[in-house]
Amino acid sequence: MKYVLLLMAALTQLSCATQNASNNKDNNLKQLIQNEQHVYIENQTIDELLDFTSFFNTHLISEGVYQVNIKSSITFKKCIFNKSVNAFRKMENGNIVLTAFQGNVSFIDCIFMDDVNFRGSSIVGRTDFTGSSFNKSANFEELNCHENAFFNKCVFEESLRFQNAFFNQKANFMNTKFYGTVSFQSSLFNSESQFSAATFYKYADFTLIDCRGKSLFNYTEFMDKADLSHSIFLQDFDFISTKNKTTRFNSCRFLGNVRFNKMEVSSTLSINDSYFLLQTPEIDIPLEKLIFSK
């Protein structure tokens, strides 16, 4: 009986120590950010909700829209987040809170077990999610990246939203797996956009995108419908050795060199009412799979 009591006491102490360690990590993170110190955390498991909108008092930037400013550079490497990670919050009265990051935001080789929401965030420094896995939905709508943005080698298990995002420098989504529906509708890529060797397993919405640098989709696989209609590509557009089911480029404007070489299309490729400034590209697929205006 004595040994049982000792064992129970030891387990209780261990449980309390683990809980205190988790709370200390969360408190230390909050203190670092509130003291405007840089954050670097590696090989840790974060068990609590990470809400960047709660670290500072909000200030009004427009009617119904508030913002918090975070001056610290944020870096997590090989960490696991068991709860959601938020830089966006909707209040009970319908007002919203956004987050402005003055430094870099990096989550490298991390695992997100719950939802991730950076809707409306502004990131002045580097944005880096290289090699990270998102097990639930991810929302980056209206994200504003001032420097290079890296989402290469990521895995998105569920829906991903990038509508109306702005990438001022390079955007890299190379070798990324998209298992849920994806939307980049009305996003602006001010420099090179790199989607080569990516795989889209469900519907991919790239309608109304504005690409002002090179656009690269070489060796990309679209397993379901992909729609890039009503988009503009100001520089070279590479769509070489892609695999497609049903892909649409209706009413697009191509102002640079366009390459559609070595495509595979299982259903149809549509380029109705599209304009090619330099030269209409050769598309070596069976004519019955090609839909275009004559």
Secondary structure, DSSP 4 states (H G I P E B T S, - for coil): -HHHHHHHHHHHHHHHHHHHHHHHHHHHHHHHHHTT--EEEES-EE-S-EEGGGSS--EEEETTEEEEEE-S-EEEES-EESS-EES-EE-TTS-EEEEEESS-EEEET-EE-S-EE-TT-EESS-EE-TT-EESS-EE-TT-EESS-EE-TT-EE-S-EE-TT-EESS-EE-TT-EE-S-EE-TT-EESS-EE-TT-EE-S-EE-TT-EE-S-EE-TT-EESSEEE-TT-EE-S-EE-TT-EEEEEE-TT-EE-S-EE-TT-EEEEEEE-TT-EESS-PPP--S-GGGEE---
